[in-house]
Amino acid sequence: MATFELYRRSTIGMCLTETLDDMVQNGTLSPELAFQVLVQFDKSMTEALETKVKSKVTIKPYYAGSFPSSQQYVGHLHTYRFCDNVWTFILQDAMFKNEDAQETVGRVKIVACDSKLLTQ
């Protein structure tokens, strides 16, 4: 199974990488084994997101104002990019909403890849 390495830039991926680097520096772990752990992390993250995550989220621009007639959209798509079959979106003042809750985020980066590329 092919995987993307983009999950390594997530918070948990960066913590794992930092810990593995420390273990290699201390001689606790060989560089080859540390690399194998990262490859397994990539595979596990891809599989978990494909099979375990079922919730859907709606992303909308955040609007300000107390009455419907006075509401103004504040949020917007700041930047978008498509390079090497990877979409990157940077949103400002976006509202994320699912069945249970909604949250307004000041700035968020979304990286999206075509899952069909994993089977090639």
Backbone as XML, in Angstrom:
<?xml version="1.0"?>
<chain id="A" units="angstrom">
  <residue number="1" name="MET">
    <atom name="N" x="0.834" y="-1.180" z="0.000"/>
    <atom name="CA" x="0.000" y="0.000" z="0.000"/>
    <atom name="C" x="0.881" y="1.248" z="0.000"/>
  </residue>
  <residue number="2" name="ALA">
    <atom name="N" x="0.651" y="2.132" z="-0.948"/>
    <atom name="CA" x="1.370" y="3.397" z="-0.984"/>
    <atom name="C" x="0.727" y="4.353" z="0.014"/>
  </residue>
  <residue number="3" name="THR">
    <atom name="N" x="1.506" y="5.275" z="0.541"/>
    <atom name="CA" x="0.970" y="6.226" z="1.511"/>
    <atom name="C" x="1.552" y="7.607" z="1.246"/>
  </residue>
  <residue number="4" name="PHE">
    <atom name="N" x="0.910" y="8.597" z="1.803"/>
    <atom name="CA" x="1.432" y="9.953" z="1.798"/>
    <atom name="C" x="2.169" y="10.178" z="3.106"/>
  </residue>
  <residue number="5" name="GLU">
    <atom name="N" x="3.185" y="11.016" z="3.058"/>
    <atom name="CA" x="3.948" y="11.326" z="4.265"/>
    <atom name="C" x="3.430" y="12.591" z="4.946"/>
  </residue>
  <residue number="6" name="LEU">
    <atom name="N" x="2.305" y="13.139" z="4.488"/>
    <atom name="CA" x="1.847" y="14.417" z="5.009"/>
    <atom name="C" x="1.389" y="14.339" z="6.461"/>
  </residue>
  <residue number="7" name="TYR">
    <atom name="N" x="1.027" y="13.159" z="6.958"/>
    <atom name="CA" x="0.592" y="13.040" z="8.358"/>
    <atom name="C" x="1.758" y="13.241" z="9.316"/>
  </residue>
  <residue number="8" name="ARG">
    <atom name="N" x="2.964" y="13.177" z="8.822"/>
    <atom name="CA" x="4.133" y="13.422" z="9.666"/>
    <atom name="C" x="4.207" y="14.884" z="10.100"/>
  </residue>
  <residue number="9" name="ARG">
    <atom name="N" x="3.512" y="15.759" z="9.371"/>
    <atom name="CA" x="3.514" y="17.180" z="9.734"/>
    <atom name="C" x="2.380" y="17.527" z="10.694"/>
  </residue>
  <residue number="10" name="SER">
    <atom name="N" x="1.575" y="16.540" z="11.069"/>
    <atom name="CA" x="0.545" y="16.762" z="12.086"/>
    <atom name="C" x="1.233" y="16.838" z="13.449"/>
  </residue>
  <residue number="11" name="THR">
    <atom name="N" x="0.501" y="17.243" z="14.453"/>
    <atom name="CA" x="1.081" y="17.363" z="15.797"/>
    <atom name="C" x="1.617" y="16.028" z="16.288"/>
  </residue>
  <residue number="12" name="ILE">
    <atom name="N" x="0.832" y="14.971" z="16.131"/>
    <atom name="CA" x="1.277" y="13.655" z="16.601"/>
    <atom name="C" x="2.454" y="13.145" z="15.760"/>
  </residue>
  <residue number="13" name="GLY">
    <atom name="N" x="2.434" y="13.429" z="14.468"/>
    <atom name="CA" x="3.533" y="13.012" z="13.601"/>
    <atom name="C" x="4.834" y="13.719" z="13.942"/>
  </residue>
  <residue number="14" name="MET">
    <atom name="N" x="4.751" y="15.009" z="14.245"/>
    <atom name="CA" x="5.957" y="15.761" z="14.612"/>
    <atom name="C" x="6.503" y="15.300" z="15.962"/>
  </residue>
  <residue number="15" name="CYS">
    <atom name="N" x="5.594" y="14.985" z="16.898"/>
    <atom name="CA" x="6.040" y="14.467" z="18.200"/>
    <atom name="C" x="6.719" y="13.110" z="18.049"/>
  </residue>
  <residue number="16" name="LEU">
    <atom name="N" x="6.134" y="12.256" z="17.193"/>
    <atom name="CA" x="6.736" y="10.952" z="16.933"/>
    <atom name="C" x="8.112" y="11.116" z="16.308"/>
  </residue>
  <residue number="17" name="THR">
    <atom name="N" x="8.223" y="11.973" z="15.314"/>
    <atom name="CA" x="9.505" y="12.199" z="14.637"/>
    <atom name="C" x="10.555" y="12.728" z="15.609"/>
  </residue>
  <residue number="18" name="GLU">
    <atom name="N" x="10.157" y="13.669" z="16.459"/>
    <atom name="CA" x="11.085" y="14.227" z="17.441"/>
    <atom name="C" x="11.555" y="13.159" z="18.427"/>
  </residue>
  <residue number="19" name="THR">
    <atom name="N" x="10.636" y="12.329" z="18.883"/>
    <atom name="CA" x="10.984" y="11.257" z="19.824"/>
    <atom name="C" x="11.913" y="10.240" z="19.171"/>
  </residue>
  <residue number="20" name="LEU">
    <atom name="N" x="11.609" y="9.871" z="17.921"/>
    <atom name="CA" x="12.475" y="8.926" z="17.208"/>
    <atom name="C" x="13.862" y="9.522" z="17.003"/>
  </residue>
  <residue number="21" name="ASP">
    <atom name="N" x="13.939" y="10.806" z="16.666"/>
    <atom name="CA" x="15.244" y="11.470" z="16.506"/>
    <atom name="C" x="16.039" y="11.419" z="17.804"/>
  </residue>
  <residue number="22" name="ASP">
    <atom name="N" x="15.360" y="11.686" z="18.927"/>
    <atom name="CA" x="16.047" y="11.630" z="20.228"/>
    <atom name="C" x="16.555" y="10.216" z="20.505"/>
  </residue>
  <residue number="23" name="MET">
    <atom name="N" x="15.738" y="9.215" z="20.192"/>
    <atom name="CA" x="16.140" y="7.830" z="20.442"/>
    <atom name="C" x="17.319" y="7.420" z="19.558"/>
  </residue>
  <residue number="24" name="VAL">
    <atom name="N" x="17.342" y="7.910" z="18.329"/>
    <atom name="CA" x="18.475" y="7.616" z="17.438"/>
    <atom name="C" x="19.728" y="8.303" z="17.968"/>
  </residue>
  <residue number="25" name="GLN">
    <atom name="N" x="19.583" y="9.569" z="18.393"/>
    <atom name="CA" x="20.737" y="10.315" z="18.936"/>
    <atom name="C" x="21.301" y="9.654" z="20.190"/>
  </residue>
  <residue number="26" name="ASN">
    <atom name="N" x="20.414" y="9.088" z="21.030"/>
    <atom name="CA" x="20.851" y="8.430" z="22.267"/>
    <atom name="C" x="21.374" y="7.019" z="22.023"/>
  </residue>
  <residue number="27" name="GLY">
    <atom name="N" x="21.214" y="6.510" z="20.828"/>
    <atom name="CA" x="21.657" y="5.162" z="20.521"/>
    <atom name="C" x="20.662" y="4.093" z="20.942"/>
  </residue>
  <residue number="28" name="THR">
    <atom name="N" x="19.476" y="4.487" z="21.351"/>
    <atom name="CA" x="18.447" y="3.543" z="21.771"/>
    <atom name="C" x="17.827" y="2.836" z="20.582"/>
  </residue>
  <residue number="29" name="LEU">
    <atom name="N" x="17.829" y="3.503" z="19.430"/>
    <atom name="CA" x="17.147" y="3.004" z="18.237"/>
    <atom name="C" x="18.048" y="3.227" z="17.034"/>
  </residue>
  <residue number="30" name="SER">
    <atom name="N" x="18.044" y="2.283" z="16.127"/>
    <atom name="CA" x="18.829" y="2.466" z="14.903"/>
    <atom name="C" x="18.054" y="3.353" z="13.931"/>
  </residue>
  <residue number="31" name="PRO">
    <atom name="N" x="18.752" y="4.068" z="13.064"/>
    <atom name="CA" x="18.063" y="4.910" z="12.078"/>
    <atom name="C" x="17.132" y="4.102" z="11.163"/>
  </residue>
  <residue number="32" name="GLU">
    <atom name="N" x="17.520" y="2.875" z="10.851"/>
    <atom name="CA" x="16.695" y="2.031" z="9.990"/>
    <atom name="C" x="15.368" y="1.691" z="10.659"/>
  </residue>
  <residue number="33" name="LEU">
    <atom name="N" x="15.430" y="1.360" z="11.948"/>
    <atom name="CA" x="14.211" y="1.032" z="12.682"/>
    <atom name="C" x="13.323" y="2.271" z="12.850"/>
  </residue>
  <residue number="34" name="ALA">
    <atom name="N" x="13.942" y="3.420" z="13.078"/>
    <atom name="CA" x="13.177" y="4.669" z="13.189"/>
    <atom name="C" x="12.451" y="4.954" z="11.879"/>
  </residue>
  <residue number="35" name="PHE">
    <atom name="N" x="13.104" y="4.715" z="10.765"/>
    <atom name="CA" x="12.469" y="4.912" z="9.459"/>
    <atom name="C" x="11.301" y="3.941" z="9.281"/>
  </residue>
  <residue number="36" name="GLN">
    <atom name="N" x="11.469" y="2.702" z="9.690"/>
    <atom name="CA" x="10.389" y="1.720" z="9.594"/>
    <atom name="C" x="9.186" y="2.138" z="10.440"/>
  </residue>
  <residue number="37" name="VAL">
    <atom name="N" x="9.439" y="2.721" z="11.599"/>
    <atom name="CA" x="8.352" y="3.193" z="12.456"/>
    <atom name="C" x="7.587" y="4.311" z="11.747"/>
  </residue>
  <residue number="38" name="LEU">
    <atom name="N" x="8.295" y="5.233" z="11.102"/>
    <atom name="CA" x="7.625" y="6.318" z="10.374"/>
    <atom name="C" x="6.808" y="5.793" z="9.201"/>
  </residue>
  <residue number="39" name="VAL">
    <atom name="N" x="7.323" y="4.816" z="8.490"/>
    <atom name="CA" x="6.578" y="4.218" z="7.379"/>
    <atom name="C" x="5.311" y="3.547" z="7.903"/>
  </residue>
  <residue number="40" name="GLN">
    <atom name="N" x="5.417" y="2.836" z="9.026"/>
    <atom name="CA" x="4.241" y="2.200" z="9.620"/>
    <atom name="C" x="3.244" y="3.247" z="10.099"/>
  </residue>
  <residue number="41" name="PHE">
    <atom name="N" x="3.734" y="4.357" z="10.642"/>
    <atom name="CA" x="2.860" y="5.459" z="11.062"/>
    <atom name="C" x="2.071" y="5.984" z="9.865"/>
  </residue>
  <residue number="42" name="ASP">
    <atom name="N" x="2.739" y="6.191" z="8.723"/>
    <atom name="CA" x="2.057" y="6.658" z="7.508"/>
    <atom name="C" x="0.948" y="5.685" z="7.101"/>
  </residue>
  <residue number="43" name="LYS">
    <atom name="N" x="1.255" y="4.400" z="7.106"/>
    <atom name="CA" x="0.269" y="3.382" z="6.729"/>
    <atom name="C" x="-0.898" y="3.357" z="7.712"/>
  </residue>
  <residue number="44" name="SER">
    <atom name="N" x="-0.594" y="3.417" z="8.998"/>
    <atom name="CA" x="-1.639" y="3.344" z="10.025"/>
    <atom name="C" x="-2.554" y="4.564" z="9.983"/>
  </residue>
  <residue number="45" name="MET">
    <atom name="N" x="-1.995" y="5.745" z="9.776"/>
    <atom name="CA" x="-2.814" y="6.956" z="9.689"/>
    <atom name="C" x="-3.729" y="6.898" z="8.470"/>
  </residue>
  <residue number="46" name="THR">
    <atom name="N" x="-3.190" y="6.462" z="7.337"/>
    <atom name="CA" x="-3.997" y="6.356" z="6.120"/>
    <atom name="C" x="-5.142" y="5.375" z="6.324"/>
  </residue>
  <residue number="47" name="GLU">
    <atom name="N" x="-4.837" y="4.218" z="6.883"/>
    <atom name="CA" x="-5.871" y="3.197" z="7.108"/>
    <atom name="C" x="-6.918" y="3.670" z="8.113"/>
  </residue>
  <residue number="48" name="ALA">
    <atom name="N" x="-6.472" y="4.296" z="9.193"/>
    <atom name="CA" x="-7.417" y="4.753" z="10.217"/>
    <atom name="C" x="-8.364" y="5.817" z="9.660"/>
  </residue>
  <residue number="49" name="LEU">
    <atom name="N" x="-7.838" y="6.745" z="8.887"/>
    <atom name="CA" x="-8.693" y="7.793" z="8.333"/>
    <atom name="C" x="-9.652" y="7.244" z="7.281"/>
  </residue>
  <residue number="50" name="GLU">
    <atom name="N" x="-9.241" y="6.216" z="6.560"/>
    <atom name="CA" x="-10.119" y="5.626" z="5.546"/>
    <atom name="C" x="-11.212" y="4.766" z="6.165"/>
  </residue>
  <residue number="51" name="THR">
    <atom name="N" x="-10.924" y="4.066" z="7.266"/>
    <atom name="CA" x="-11.866" y="3.073" z="7.779"/>
    <atom name="C" x="-12.579" y="3.475" z="9.063"/>
  </residue>
  <residue number="52" name="LYS">
    <atom name="N" x="-11.970" y="4.297" z="9.889"/>
    <atom name="CA" x="-12.531" y="4.569" z="11.213"/>
    <atom name="C" x="-13.277" y="5.898" z="11.312"/>
  </residue>
  <residue number="53" name="VAL">
    <atom name="N" x="-12.897" y="6.879" z="10.539"/>
    <atom name="CA" x="-13.528" y="8.197" z="10.637"/>
    <atom name="C" x="-14.774" y="8.216" z="9.763"/>
  </residue>
  <residue number="54" name="LYS">
    <atom name="N" x="-15.911" y="8.441" z="10.401"/>
    <atom name="CA" x="-17.186" y="8.417" z="9.680"/>
    <atom name="C" x="-17.912" y="9.760" z="9.707"/>
  </residue>
  <residue number="55" name="SER">
    <atom name="N" x="-17.490" y="10.678" z="10.542"/>
    <atom name="CA" x="-18.220" y="11.937" z="10.678"/>
    <atom name="C" x="-17.945" y="12.857" z="9.490"/>
  </residue>
  <residue number="56" name="LYS">
    <atom name="N" x="-18.919" y="13.668" z="9.189"/>
    <atom name="CA" x="-18.835" y="14.643" z="8.106"/>
    <atom name="C" x="-18.834" y="16.032" z="8.729"/>
  </residue>
  <residue number="57" name="VAL">
    <atom name="N" x="-18.064" y="16.924" z="8.145"/>
    <atom name="CA" x="-17.963" y="18.288" z="8.639"/>
    <atom name="C" x="-18.289" y="19.250" z="7.504"/>
  </residue>
  <residue number="58" name="THR">
    <atom name="N" x="-19.049" y="20.282" z="7.822"/>
    <atom name="CA" x="-19.352" y="21.346" z="6.878"/>
    <atom name="C" x="-18.483" y="22.542" z="7.225"/>
  </residue>
  <residue number="59" name="ILE">
    <atom name="N" x="-17.880" y="23.157" z="6.223"/>
    <atom name="CA" x="-17.035" y="24.329" z="6.431"/>
    <atom name="C" x="-17.709" y="25.504" z="5.740"/>
  </residue>
  <residue number="60" name="LYS">
    <atom name="N" x="-17.957" y="26.566" z="6.510"/>
    <atom name="CA" x="-18.600" y="27.764" z="5.969"/>
    <atom name="C" x="-17.831" y="28.982" z="6.430"/>
  </residue>
  <residue number="61" name="PRO">
    <atom name="N" x="-17.950" y="30.085" z="5.687"/>
    <atom name="CA" x="-17.342" y="31.314" z="6.189"/>
    <atom name="C" x="-18.097" y="31.798" z="7.417"/>
  </residue>
  <residue number="62" name="TYR">
    <atom name="N" x="-17.387" y="32.290" z="8.376"/>
    <atom name="CA" x="-17.995" y="32.802" z="9.602"/>
    <atom name="C" x="-18.640" y="34.149" z="9.296"/>
  </residue>
  <residue number="63" name="TYR">
    <atom name="N" x="-19.800" y="34.401" z="9.858"/>
    <atom name="CA" x="-20.445" y="35.693" z="9.640"/>
    <atom name="C" x="-20.653" y="36.415" z="10.965"/>
  </residue>
  <residue number="64" name="ALA">
    <atom name="N" x="-20.574" y="37.727" z="10.902"/>
    <atom name="CA" x="-20.739" y="38.560" z="12.092"/>
    <atom name="C" x="-22.065" y="39.297" z="12.006"/>
  </residue>
  <residue number="65" name="GLY">
    <atom name="N" x="-22.616" y="39.639" z="13.124"/>
    <atom name="CA" x="-23.881" y="40.370" z="13.165"/>
    <atom name="C" x="-24.909" y="39.578" z="13.939"/>
  </residue>
  <residue number="66" name="SER">
    <atom name="N" x="-25.815" y="40.268" z="14.598"/>
    <atom name="CA" x="-26.784" y="39.587" z="15.447"/>
    <atom name="C" x="-28.097" y="39.298" z="14.738"/>
  </residue>
  <residue number="67" name="PHE">
    <atom name="N" x="-28.458" y="40.058" z="13.746"/>
    <atom name="CA" x="-29.705" y="39.845" z="13.036"/>
    <atom name="C" x="-29.415" y="39.365" z="11.618"/>
  </residue>
  <residue number="68" name="PRO">
    <atom name="N" x="-30.252" y="38.501" z="11.063"/>
    <atom name="CA" x="-29.990" y="37.984" z="9.718"/>
    <atom name="C" x="-29.754" y="39.070" z="8.678"/>
  </residue>
  <residue number="69" name="SER">
    <atom name="N" x="-30.452" y="40.179" z="8.783"/>
    <atom name="CA" x="-30.274" y="41.227" z="7.779"/>
    <atom name="C" x="-28.952" y="41.957" z="7.938"/>
  </residue>
  <residue number="70" name="SER">
    <atom name="N" x="-28.364" y="41.910" z="9.138"/>
    <atom name="CA" x="-27.116" y="42.636" z="9.364"/>
    <atom name="C" x="-25.894" y="41.723" z="9.356"/>
  </residue>
  <residue number="71" name="GLN">
    <atom name="N" x="-26.071" y="40.440" z="9.021"/>
    <atom name="CA" x="-24.945" y="39.509" z="9.048"/>
    <atom name="C" x="-24.030" y="39.752" z="7.855"/>
  </residue>
  <residue number="72" name="GLN">
    <atom name="N" x="-22.752" y="39.792" z="8.137"/>
    <atom name="CA" x="-21.749" y="39.950" z="7.095"/>
    <atom name="C" x="-20.768" y="38.791" z="7.198"/>
  </residue>
  <residue number="73" name="TYR">
    <atom name="N" x="-20.415" y="38.236" z="6.055"/>
    <atom name="CA" x="-19.435" y="37.149" z="6.053"/>
    <atom name="C" x="-18.050" y="37.735" z="6.277"/>
  </residue>
  <residue number="74" name="VAL">
    <atom name="N" x="-17.392" y="37.229" z="7.287"/>
    <atom name="CA" x="-16.060" y="37.695" z="7.631"/>
    <atom name="C" x="-15.016" y="36.722" z="7.092"/>
  </residue>
  <residue number="75" name="GLY">
    <atom name="N" x="-15.312" y="35.432" z="7.157"/>
    <atom name="CA" x="-14.348" y="34.414" z="6.754"/>
    <atom name="C" x="-14.183" y="34.338" z="5.250"/>
  </residue>
  <residue number="76" name="HIS">
    <atom name="N" x="-13.022" y="33.832" z="4.839"/>
    <atom name="CA" x="-12.778" y="33.675" z="3.407"/>
    <atom name="C" x="-11.634" y="32.696" z="3.155"/>
  </residue>
  <residue number="77" name="LEU">
    <atom name="N" x="-11.548" y="32.295" z="1.910"/>
    <atom name="CA" x="-10.446" y="31.453" z="1.447"/>
    <atom name="C" x="-9.260" y="32.369" z="1.193"/>
  </residue>
  <residue number="78" name="HIS">
    <atom name="N" x="-8.259" y="32.258" z="2.039"/>
    <atom name="CA" x="-7.085" y="33.135" z="1.944"/>
    <atom name="C" x="-6.170" y="32.715" z="0.795"/>
  </residue>
  <residue number="79" name="THR">
    <atom name="N" x="-5.868" y="31.415" z="0.726"/>
    <atom name="CA" x="-4.935" y="30.899" z="-0.276"/>
    <atom name="C" x="-5.367" y="29.509" z="-0.699"/>
  </residue>
  <residue number="80" name="TYR">
    <atom name="N" x="-5.197" y="29.192" z="-1.965"/>
    <atom name="CA" x="-5.369" y="27.817" z="-2.413"/>
    <atom name="C" x="-4.274" y="27.496" z="-3.417"/>
  </residue>
  <residue number="81" name="ARG">
    <atom name="N" x="-3.895" y="26.222" z="-3.450"/>
    <atom name="CA" x="-2.779" y="25.797" z="-4.284"/>
    <atom name="C" x="-2.995" y="24.347" z="-4.689"/>
  </residue>
  <residue number="82" name="PHE">
    <atom name="N" x="-2.629" y="24.003" z="-5.914"/>
    <atom name="CA" x="-2.667" y="22.617" z="-6.384"/>
    <atom name="C" x="-1.303" y="22.312" z="-6.986"/>
  </residue>
  <residue number="83" name="CYS">
    <atom name="N" x="-0.578" y="21.410" z="-6.342"/>
    <atom name="CA" x="0.773" y="21.075" z="-6.794"/>
    <atom name="C" x="1.015" y="19.598" z="-6.538"/>
  </residue>
  <residue number="84" name="ASP">
    <atom name="N" x="1.497" y="18.895" z="-7.535"/>
    <atom name="CA" x="1.803" y="17.459" z="-7.413"/>
    <atom name="C" x="0.614" y="16.671" z="-6.890"/>
  </residue>
  <residue number="85" name="ASN">
    <atom name="N" x="-0.564" y="16.954" z="-7.423"/>
    <atom name="CA" x="-1.807" y="16.269" z="-7.057"/>
    <atom name="C" x="-2.193" y="16.449" z="-5.592"/>
  </residue>
  <residue number="86" name="VAL">
    <atom name="N" x="-1.746" y="17.530" z="-4.980"/>
    <atom name="CA" x="-2.091" y="17.842" z="-3.598"/>
    <atom name="C" x="-2.709" y="19.238" z="-3.550"/>
  </residue>
  <residue number="87" name="TRP">
    <atom name="N" x="-3.926" y="19.325" z="-2.996"/>
    <atom name="CA" x="-4.593" y="20.601" z="-2.786"/>
    <atom name="C" x="-4.236" y="21.120" z="-1.408"/>
  </residue>
  <residue number="88" name="THR">
    <atom name="N" x="-3.937" y="22.418" z="-1.313"/>
    <atom name="CA" x="-3.720" y="23.081" z="-0.036"/>
    <atom name="C" x="-4.638" y="24.293" z="0.020"/>
  </residue>
  <residue number="89" name="PHE">
    <atom name="N" x="-5.429" y="24.376" z="1.078"/>
    <atom name="CA" x="-6.335" y="25.496" z="1.288"/>
    <atom name="C" x="-5.999" y="26.144" z="2.622"/>
  </residue>
  <residue number="90" name="ILE">
    <atom name="N" x="-5.923" y="27.461" z="2.649"/>
    <atom name="CA" x="-5.768" y="28.189" z="3.900"/>
    <atom name="C" x="-7.003" y="29.067" z="4.052"/>
  </residue>
  <residue number="91" name="LEU">
    <atom name="N" x="-7.770" y="28.805" z="5.115"/>
    <atom name="CA" x="-9.013" y="29.514" z="5.373"/>
    <atom name="C" x="-8.837" y="30.428" z="6.577"/>
  </residue>
  <residue number="92" name="GLN">
    <atom name="N" x="-9.496" y="31.579" z="6.531"/>
    <atom name="CA" x="-9.501" y="32.481" z="7.674"/>
    <atom name="C" x="-10.929" y="32.643" z="8.158"/>
  </residue>
  <residue number="93" name="ASP">
    <atom name="N" x="-11.098" y="32.590" z="9.465"/>
    <atom name="CA" x="-12.406" y="32.745" z="10.111"/>
    <atom name="C" x="-13.435" y="31.782" z="9.530"/>
  </residue>
  <residue number="94" name="ALA">
    <atom name="N" x="-13.097" y="30.512" z="9.538"/>
    <atom name="CA" x="-13.992" y="29.476" z="9.012"/>
    <atom name="C" x="-14.778" y="28.837" z="10.144"/>
  </residue>
  <residue number="95" name="MET">
    <atom name="N" x="-16.012" y="28.463" z="9.844"/>
    <atom name="CA" x="-16.849" y="27.782" z="10.827"/>
    <atom name="C" x="-16.947" y="26.313" z="10.428"/>
  </residue>
  <residue number="96" name="PHE">
    <atom name="N" x="-16.535" y="25.419" z="11.336"/>
    <atom name="CA" x="-16.637" y="23.983" z="11.136"/>
    <atom name="C" x="-17.857" y="23.500" z="11.904"/>
  </residue>
  <residue number="97" name="LYS">
    <atom name="N" x="-18.708" y="22.733" z="11.237"/>
    <atom name="CA" x="-19.955" y="22.304" z="11.857"/>
    <atom name="C" x="-20.195" y="20.838" z="11.541"/>
  </residue>
  <residue number="98" name="ASN">
    <atom name="N" x="-20.515" y="20.045" z="12.586"/>
    <atom name="CA" x="-20.944" y="18.661" z="12.379"/>
    <atom name="C" x="-22.258" y="18.465" z="13.118"/>
  </residue>
  <residue number="99" name="GLU">
    <atom name="N" x="-22.691" y="17.206" z="13.282"/>
    <atom name="CA" x="-23.984" y="16.932" z="13.903"/>
    <atom name="C" x="-24.053" y="17.418" z="15.348"/>
  </residue>
  <residue number="100" name="ASP">
    <atom name="N" x="-22.930" y="17.414" z="16.047"/>
    <atom name="CA" x="-22.921" y="17.678" z="17.482"/>
    <atom name="C" x="-22.511" y="19.094" z="17.871"/>
  </residue>
  <residue number="101" name="ALA">
    <atom name="N" x="-21.659" y="19.722" z="17.105"/>
    <atom name="CA" x="-21.088" y="20.998" z="17.539"/>
    <atom name="C" x="-20.672" y="21.848" z="16.352"/>
  </residue>
  <residue number="102" name="GLN">
    <atom name="N" x="-20.338" y="23.079" z="16.675"/>
    <atom name="CA" x="-19.737" y="23.949" z="15.665"/>
    <atom name="C" x="-18.626" y="24.736" z="16.327"/>
  </residue>
  <residue number="103" name="GLU">
    <atom name="N" x="-17.614" y="25.057" z="15.542"/>
    <atom name="CA" x="-16.436" y="25.746" z="16.064"/>
    <atom name="C" x="-15.952" y="26.726" z="15.012"/>
  </residue>
  <residue number="104" name="THR">
    <atom name="N" x="-15.634" y="27.935" z="15.447"/>
    <atom name="CA" x="-15.064" y="28.927" z="14.545"/>
    <atom name="C" x="-13.559" y="28.953" z="14.770"/>
  </residue>
  <residue number="105" name="VAL">
    <atom name="N" x="-12.812" y="28.884" z="13.680"/>
    <atom name="CA" x="-11.355" y="28.828" z="13.746"/>
    <atom name="C" x="-10.805" y="30.039" z="13.016"/>
  </residue>
  <residue number="106" name="GLY">
    <atom name="N" x="-9.868" y="30.723" z="13.643"/>
    <atom name="CA" x="-9.297" y="31.932" z="13.049"/>
    <atom name="C" x="-8.529" y="31.665" z="11.774"/>
  </residue>
  <residue number="107" name="ARG">
    <atom name="N" x="-7.722" y="30.619" z="11.766"/>
    <atom name="CA" x="-6.926" y="30.284" z="10.582"/>
    <atom name="C" x="-6.720" y="28.776" z="10.579"/>
  </residue>
  <residue number="108" name="VAL">
    <atom name="N" x="-6.958" y="28.144" z="9.430"/>
    <atom name="CA" x="-6.779" y="26.698" z="9.326"/>
    <atom name="C" x="-6.198" y="26.360" z="7.958"/>
  </residue>
  <residue number="109" name="LYS">
    <atom name="N" x="-5.336" y="25.352" z="7.965"/>
    <atom name="CA" x="-4.737" y="24.854" z="6.725"/>
    <atom name="C" x="-5.270" y="23.456" z="6.476"/>
  </residue>
  <residue number="110" name="ILE">
    <atom name="N" x="-5.813" y="23.253" z="5.284"/>
    <atom name="CA" x="-6.340" y="21.945" z="4.902"/>
    <atom name="C" x="-5.494" y="21.431" z="3.738"/>
  </residue>
  <residue number="111" name="VAL">
    <atom name="N" x="-4.981" y="20.220" z="3.889"/>
    <atom name="CA" x="-4.214" y="19.569" z="2.831"/>
    <atom name="C" x="-5.000" y="18.346" z="2.392"/>
  </residue>
  <residue number="112" name="ALA">
    <atom name="N" x="-5.289" y="18.255" z="1.107"/>
    <atom name="CA" x="-6.111" y="17.159" z="0.587"/>
    <atom name="C" x="-5.399" y="16.487" z="-0.577"/>
  </residue>
  <residue number="113" name="CYS">
    <atom name="N" x="-5.406" y="15.149" z="-0.552"/>
    <atom name="CA" x="-4.765" y="14.358" z="-1.588"/>
    <atom name="C" x="-5.783" y="13.407" z="-2.205"/>
  </residue>
  <residue number="114" name="ASP">
    <atom name="N" x="-5.584" y="13.076" z="-3.437"/>
    <atom name="CA" x="-6.465" y="12.131" z="-4.135"/>
    <atom name="C" x="-6.134" y="10.715" z="-3.675"/>
  </residue>
  <residue number="115" name="SER">
    <atom name="N" x="-7.083" y="10.062" z="-3.019"/>
    <atom name="CA" x="-6.829" y="8.722" z="-2.485"/>
    <atom name="C" x="-6.617" y="7.695" z="-3.593"/>
  </residue>
  <residue number="116" name="LYS">
    <atom name="N" x="-7.070" y="7.998" z="-4.817"/>
    <atom name="CA" x="-6.838" y="7.082" z="-5.930"/>
    <atom name="C" x="-5.352" y="6.930" z="-6.233"/>
  </residue>
  <residue number="117" name="LEU">
    <atom name="N" x="-4.573" y="7.937" z="-5.881"/>
    <atom name="CA" x="-3.133" y="7.871" z="-6.118"/>
    <atom name="C" x="-2.449" y="6.835" z="-5.229"/>
  </residue>
  <residue number="118" name="LEU">
    <atom name="N" x="-3.092" y="6.469" z="-4.127"/>
    <atom name="CA" x="-2.512" y="5.477" z="-3.219"/>
    <atom name="C" x="-2.503" y="4.087" z="-3.817"/>
  </residue>
  <residue number="119" name="THR">
    <atom name="N" x="-3.370" y="3.830" z="-4.767"/>
    <atom name="CA" x="-3.456" y="2.484" z="-5.335"/>
    <atom name="C" x="-2.547" y="2.314" z="-6.543"/>
  </residue>
  <residue number="120" name="GLN">
    <atom name="N" x="-1.885" y="3.365" z="-6.967"/>
    <atom name="CA" x="-1.008" y="3.265" z="-8.142"/>
    <atom name="C" x="0.344" y="2.700" z="-7.778"/>
  </residue>
</chain>
